[in-house]
Amino acid sequence: MTRALIGVACALALAGTAASAATVPRGPVSITLPGDAGFAFKPGPGVIAAQTYCLSCHSSAYVSTQPTLSRAQWTAEVAKMRSPYGATIPDDQVATLVEYLTTQYGKP
């Protein structure tokens, strides 16, 4: 019984491999992303830092639709983006970015 199940599993795996090989595109492929759906960072001091450092990985919609975070939480988020995620936010821009995010998208 076990050999029969293994045989069926192997047959299905091979069939799946053959089917996926048949659907490989043979030319250039492109996709269109949905964009920011009309979202933009709120204007204010620090918006340039947000545009410079956040938009390199995220859309403004992604940042704008986060839960309302405290200053400590935004500080932790920026630290997380820098390490382990490797965002290239210079040390001298961290406070500006945290202040902007807290003021525009945070809670006191």
Backbone as a printed PyTorch tensor [residue, N CA C, xyz], in Angstrom:
tensor([[[  0.8270,  -1.1910,   0.0000],
         [  0.0000,   0.0000,   0.0000],
         [  0.8710,   1.2540,   0.0000]],

        [[  1.9350,   1.2460,   0.8050],
         [  2.8070,   2.4030,   0.8730],
         [  3.5070,   2.6350,  -0.4570]],

        [[  3.9350,   1.5650,  -1.1260],
         [  4.5860,   1.7060,  -2.4290],
         [  3.6290,   2.3030,  -3.4580]],

        [[  2.3910,   1.9400,  -3.3580],
         [  1.3990,   2.4810,  -4.2970],
         [  1.2410,   3.9810,  -4.0780]],

        [[  1.1940,   4.4190,  -2.8270],
         [  1.0710,   5.8520,  -2.5390],
         [  2.3020,   6.6170,  -2.9880]],

        [[  3.4730,   6.0280,  -2.7770],
         [  4.7040,   6.6810,  -3.2170],
         [  4.7090,   6.7870,  -4.7400]],

        [[  4.2720,   5.7290,  -5.4140],
         [  4.1960,   5.7540,  -6.8710],
         [  3.2650,   6.8390,  -7.3780]],

        [[  2.1100,   6.9740,  -6.7490],
         [  1.1500,   8.0130,  -7.1430],
         [  1.7450,   9.3970,  -6.8940]],

        [[  2.3960,   9.5730,  -5.7560],
         [  3.0060,  10.8690,  -5.4320],
         [  4.0780,  11.2220,  -6.4550]],

        [[  4.9000,  10.2650,  -6.8250],
         [  5.9490,  10.5080,  -7.8290],
         [  5.3360,  10.8520,  -9.1800]],

        [[  4.3110,  10.1370,  -9.5730],
         [  3.6560,  10.4030, -10.8510],
         [  3.0750,  11.8110, -10.8750]],

        [[  2.4370,  12.2170,  -9.7690],
         [  1.8700,  13.5630,  -9.6920],
         [  2.9660,  14.6150,  -9.7370]],

        [[  4.0660,  14.3730,  -9.0610],
         [  5.1740,  15.3230,  -9.0630],
         [  5.7430,  15.4760, -10.4640]],

        [[  5.9200,  14.3730, -11.1620],
         [  6.4360,  14.4340, -12.5290],
         [  5.4620,  15.1370, -13.4610]],

        [[  4.1910,  14.8810, -13.2860],
         [  3.1840,  15.5460, -14.1140],
         [  3.1970,  17.0460, -13.8630]],

        [[  3.3400,  17.4380, -12.5990],
         [  3.4010,  18.8630, -12.2580],
         [  4.6260,  19.5200, -12.8500]],

        [[  5.7610,  18.8260, -12.8320],
         [  6.9910,  19.3580, -13.4080],
         [  6.8320,  19.5370, -14.9140]],

        [[  6.2630,  18.5700, -15.5750],
         [  6.0570,  18.6660, -17.0280],
         [  5.1030,  19.8070, -17.3590]],

        [[  4.0520,  19.9550, -16.5700],
         [  3.0820,  21.0210, -16.8300],
         [  3.7120,  22.3910, -16.6190]],

        [[  4.5150,  22.5440, -15.5610],
         [  5.1170,  23.8530, -15.3150],
         [  6.1760,  24.1720, -16.3580]],

        [[  6.8740,  23.1630, -16.8610],
         [  7.8690,  23.4040, -17.9090],
         [  7.1910,  23.8820, -19.1860]],

        [[  5.9910,  23.4570, -19.4410],
         [  5.2740,  23.8400, -20.6490],
         [  4.7860,  25.2800, -20.5770]],

        [[  4.7090,  25.8680, -19.3870],
         [  4.1790,  27.2200, -19.2530],
         [  5.2580,  28.2790, -19.0750]],

        [[  6.5260,  27.9240, -19.2460],
         [  7.6050,  28.8940, -19.1130],
         [  7.5510,  29.8620, -20.2830]],

        [[  7.5100,  31.1690, -20.0110],
         [  7.4520,  32.1570, -21.0940],
         [  8.6990,  32.0770, -21.9680]],

        [[  8.5490,  32.3800, -23.2410],
         [  9.6560,  32.2940, -24.1810],
         [ 10.1210,  33.6700, -24.6590]],

        [[  9.8160,  34.6920, -23.9490],
         [ 10.2400,  36.0320, -24.3180],
         [ 10.2140,  36.9390, -23.1030]],

        [[ 10.3820,  38.2320, -23.3240],
         [ 10.3410,  39.1630, -22.1920],
         [  8.9880,  39.1140, -21.4910]],

        [[  9.0380,  39.2230, -20.1990],
         [  7.8290,  39.2020, -19.3860],
         [  7.8220,  40.4610, -18.5310]],

        [[  6.6710,  41.0720, -18.3730],
         [  6.5620,  42.2350, -17.5040],
         [  5.2870,  42.1370, -16.6980]],

        [[  5.3010,  42.8160, -15.5690],
         [  4.1120,  42.9060, -14.7320],
         [  3.8730,  44.3730, -14.4150]],

        [[  2.6470,  44.7170, -14.1170],
         [  2.3080,  46.0640, -13.7110],
         [  1.8240,  46.0050, -12.2690]],

        [[  2.5150,  46.7240, -11.3990],
         [  2.1340,  46.7660,  -9.9910],
         [  1.0310,  47.7930,  -9.7960]],

        [[  0.2050,  47.6220,  -8.7630],
         [ -0.9350,  48.5200,  -8.5870],
         [ -0.5640,  49.9290,  -8.1750]],

        [[  0.6500,  50.1840,  -7.7530],
         [  1.0330,  51.5390,  -7.3490],
         [  0.5370,  51.8690,  -5.9590]],

        [[  0.4800,  53.1430,  -5.6680],
         [  0.1200,  53.5980,  -4.3320],
         [ -1.3580,  53.8920,  -4.1660]],

        [[ -2.1560,  53.6180,  -5.1610],
         [ -3.6080,  53.7890,  -5.0750],
         [ -3.9890,  55.1800,  -4.5650]],

        [[ -3.2690,  56.1960,  -5.0210],
         [ -3.5930,  57.5630,  -4.6360],
         [ -3.0010,  58.0160,  -3.3120]],

        [[ -2.2710,  57.1500,  -2.6370],
         [ -1.6460,  57.5360,  -1.3770],
         [ -0.3740,  58.3240,  -1.6510]],

        [[ -0.0580,  59.2180,  -0.7800],
         [  1.2150,  59.9430,  -0.8060],
         [  1.5460,  60.2820,   0.6380]],

        [[  2.8130,  60.4420,   0.9280],
         [  3.1850,  60.8420,   2.2810],
         [  2.5950,  62.2030,   2.5880]],

        [[  2.1500,  62.3700,   3.8180],
         [  1.6320,  63.6550,   4.2560],
         [  2.7640,  64.6710,   4.2520]],

        [[  2.4750,  65.9060,   3.8390],
         [  3.5260,  66.9220,   3.8460],
         [  3.9150,  67.2840,   5.2780]],

        [[  5.1280,  67.7200,   5.4360],
         [  5.5980,  68.1520,   6.7440],
         [  7.0960,  67.9780,   6.8600]],

        [[  7.6630,  68.5250,   7.9260],
         [  9.1010,  68.3700,   8.1380],
         [  9.4700,  66.8820,   8.2010]],

        [[ 10.4470,  66.4950,   7.4200],
         [ 10.8780,  65.1030,   7.4010],
         [ 10.3100,  64.2860,   6.2590]],

        [[  9.4020,  64.8550,   5.4760],
         [  8.7990,  64.0910,   4.3790],
         [  9.8510,  63.6610,   3.3570]],

        [[ 10.8650,  64.4850,   3.1470],
         [ 11.9250,  64.1240,   2.1940],
         [ 12.6800,  62.8960,   2.7020]],

        [[ 12.9260,  62.8210,   3.9980],
         [ 13.5890,  61.6380,   4.5640],
         [ 12.7240,  60.3980,   4.3500]],

        [[ 11.4270,  60.5260,   4.5690],
         [ 10.5220,  59.3880,   4.3600],
         [ 10.5160,  58.9750,   2.8910]],

        [[ 10.4480,  59.9410,   1.9970],
         [ 10.4580,  59.6230,   0.5740],
         [ 11.7820,  58.9770,   0.1740]],

        [[ 12.8610,  59.4720,   0.7310],
         [ 14.1860,  58.9680,   0.3690],
         [ 14.4320,  57.5690,   0.9190]],

        [[ 14.1120,  57.3470,   2.1760],
         [ 14.5090,  56.0990,   2.8260],
         [ 13.4030,  55.0510,   2.9010]],

        [[ 12.1610,  55.4520,   2.9470],
         [ 11.0740,  54.4690,   3.0230],
         [ 10.6880,  53.9550,   1.6400]],

        [[ 10.6450,  54.8610,   0.6590],
         [ 10.1860,  54.4650,  -0.6710],
         [ 11.1790,  53.5850,  -1.4210]],

        [[ 12.3850,  53.4420,  -0.8850],
         [ 13.3220,  52.5460,  -1.5590],
         [ 12.8820,  51.0910,  -1.4130]],

        [[ 12.0460,  50.8040,  -0.4140],
         [ 11.5460,  49.4280,  -0.2230],
         [ 10.0220,  49.3410,  -0.1640]],

        [[  9.3670,  50.3940,   0.2830],
         [  7.9170,  50.3690,   0.5080],
         [  7.2160,  51.4060,  -0.3560]],

        [[  5.9460,  51.1840,  -0.5930],
         [  5.1210,  52.2280,  -1.1960],
         [  4.6630,  53.1630,  -0.0750]],

        [[  4.2610,  54.3650,  -0.4500],
         [  3.7360,  55.2690,   0.5730],
         [  2.4430,  54.7180,   1.1600]],

        [[  1.6970,  53.9630,   0.3690],
         [  0.4670,  53.3510,   0.8790],
         [  0.7840,  52.3700,   1.9970]],

        [[  1.8570,  51.6210,   1.8520],
         [  2.2320,  50.6490,   2.8890],
         [  2.5150,  51.3630,   4.2020]],

        [[  3.2780,  52.4480,   4.1410],
         [  3.6090,  53.1910,   5.3540],
         [  2.3670,  53.8870,   5.8950]],

        [[  1.5940,  54.5000,   5.0060],
         [  0.4220,  55.2770,   5.4200],
         [ -0.6680,  54.4410,   6.0710]],

        [[ -0.7160,  53.1700,   5.7480],
         [ -1.8040,  52.3360,   6.2670],
         [ -1.3810,  51.4710,   7.4570]],

        [[ -0.2090,  51.7510,   8.0200],
         [  0.2100,  51.0300,   9.2190],
         [ -0.6530,  51.4760,  10.4010]],

        [[ -0.7150,  50.6450,  11.4300],
         [ -1.4380,  51.0760,  12.6360],
         [ -0.7890,  52.3340,  13.2110]],

        [[ -1.5500,  53.0770,  13.9930],
         [ -1.0160,  54.2590,  14.6530],
         [ -0.0320,  53.8040,  15.7200]],

        [[  1.2270,  54.1760,  15.5400],
         [  2.2780,  53.7230,  16.4440],
         [  2.7890,  54.8750,  17.3030]],

        [[  3.2930,  54.5470,  18.4760],
         [  3.9090,  55.5440,  19.3530],
         [  5.3260,  55.8530,  18.8650]],

        [[  5.9350,  56.8740,  19.4450],
         [  7.3140,  57.2200,  19.0970],
         [  8.2420,  56.0250,  19.3340]],

        [[  8.0620,  55.3460,  20.4530],
         [  8.8980,  54.1760,  20.7520],
         [  8.7010,  53.0810,  19.7010]],

        [[  7.4780,  52.8950,  19.2710],
         [  7.2010,  51.8730,  18.2570],
         [  7.7840,  52.2640,  16.8920]],

        [[  7.6510,  53.5500,  16.5100],
         [  8.2470,  53.9880,  15.2440],
         [  9.7690,  53.8900,  15.3190]],

        [[ 10.3410,  54.2050,  16.4750],
         [ 11.7910,  54.0790,  16.6560],
         [ 12.2090,  52.6270,  16.4540]],

        [[ 11.4460,  51.7100,  17.0300],
         [ 11.7390,  50.2800,  16.8690],
         [ 11.5700,  49.8430,  15.4130]],

        [[ 10.5680,  50.3780,  14.7250],
         [ 10.3560,  50.0320,  13.3100],
         [ 11.5240,  50.5060,  12.4470]],

        [[ 11.9810,  51.7250,  12.6800],
         [ 13.1120,  52.2460,  11.9080],
         [ 14.3630,  51.4200,  12.2090]],

        [[ 14.5770,  51.0960,  13.4710],
         [ 15.7260,  50.2530,  13.8420],
         [ 15.6350,  48.8910,  13.1640]],

        [[ 14.4260,  48.3230,  13.1080],
         [ 14.2330,  47.0260,  12.4450],
         [ 14.5140,  47.1320,  10.9530]],

        [[ 14.0950,  48.2270,  10.3370],
         [ 14.3460,  48.3890,   8.9110],
         [ 15.8560,  48.4760,   8.6340]],

        [[ 16.5860,  49.1090,   9.5560],
         [ 18.0420,  49.2240,   9.3790],
         [ 18.7320,  47.8900,   9.6140]],

        [[ 18.3400,  47.2190,  10.6630],
         [ 18.9410,  45.9220,  10.9990],
         [ 17.8570,  45.1090,  11.6680]],

        [[ 17.4530,  44.0470,  11.1160],
         [ 18.1320,  43.1440,  10.2090],
         [ 17.8490,  43.3630,   8.7260]],

        [[ 16.9180,  44.2660,   8.3450],
         [ 16.5290,  44.3570,   6.9390],
         [ 17.5100,  45.1110,   6.0630]],

        [[ 18.4160,  45.8610,   6.6400],
         [ 19.4760,  46.4900,   5.8610],
         [ 19.1250,  47.7960,   5.1730]],

        [[ 18.0940,  48.4950,   5.6330],
         [ 17.7770,  49.7960,   5.0300],
         [ 18.9500,  50.7460,   5.2460]],

        [[ 19.2780,  51.5100,   4.2310],
         [ 20.4290,  52.4080,   4.3030],
         [ 19.9990,  53.7900,   4.8040]],

        [[ 19.5310,  53.8160,   6.0290],
         [ 19.1290,  55.0720,   6.6680],
         [ 20.3260,  55.5420,   7.4850]],

        [[ 20.9240,  56.6780,   7.1120],
         [ 22.0890,  57.1670,   7.8560],
         [ 21.7340,  57.5030,   9.3040]],

        [[ 22.6990,  57.3640,  10.1760],
         [ 22.4920,  57.6600,  11.5970],
         [ 21.8970,  59.0440,  11.8010]],

        [[ 22.3780,  60.0260,  11.0250],
         [ 21.9130,  61.3990,  11.2330],
         [ 20.5060,  61.6600,  10.6880]],

        [[ 19.8800,  60.6600,  10.0690],
         [ 18.5130,  60.8120,   9.5540],
         [ 17.4780,  60.0430,  10.3680]],

        [[ 17.9290,  59.2210,  11.2970],
         [ 17.0070,  58.3940,  12.0800],
         [ 16.0380,  59.2670,  12.8810]],

        [[ 16.5450,  60.2480,  13.6000],
         [ 15.6770,  61.1000,  14.4240],
         [ 14.6760,  61.8640,  13.5650]],

        [[ 15.1170,  62.3630,  12.4140],
         [ 14.2260,  63.0860,  11.5030],
         [ 13.1100,  62.1750,  11.0090]],

        [[ 13.4820,  60.9710,  10.6380],
         [ 12.5010,  60.0130,  10.1300],
         [ 11.5130,  59.5980,  11.2110]],

        [[ 12.0150,  59.3030,  12.4010],
         [ 11.1320,  58.9120,  13.5120],
         [ 10.1920,  60.0640,  13.8650]],

        [[ 10.7070,  61.2780,  13.9010],
         [  9.8700,  62.4460,  14.2150],
         [  8.7650,  62.5950,  13.1700]],

        [[  9.1130,  62.4770,  11.9040],
         [  8.1170,  62.5890,  10.8410],
         [  7.0520,  61.5000,  10.9770]],

        [[  7.4770,  60.2510,  11.1050],
         [  6.5290,  59.1490,  11.1890],
         [  5.6220,  59.2690,  12.4140]],

        [[  6.1970,  59.6950,  13.5200],
         [  5.4090,  59.8620,  14.7480],
         [  4.4150,  61.0110,  14.5970]],

        [[  4.8820,  62.1260,  14.0580],
         [  4.0110,  63.3000,  13.9060],
         [  2.8730,  63.0220,  12.9210]],

        [[  3.1810,  62.4130,  11.7900],
         [  2.1870,  62.2260,  10.7390],
         [  1.3720,  60.9500,  10.8800]],

        [[  1.9560,  59.8920,  11.4280],
         [  1.2870,  58.5900,  11.4520],
         [  1.3130,  57.9580,  12.8450]],

        [[  1.6210,  58.7410,  13.8460],
         [  1.7750,  58.1680,  15.1780],
         [  0.7890,  58.6940,  16.1820]],

        [[  1.0470,  58.3000,  17.4010],
         [  0.2510,  58.7710,  18.5250],
         [  1.2070,  59.3040,  19.5780]],

        [[  0.7350,  60.2830,  20.3200],
         [  1.6140,  60.8850,  21.3430],
         [  2.0470,  59.9000,  22.4060]]])
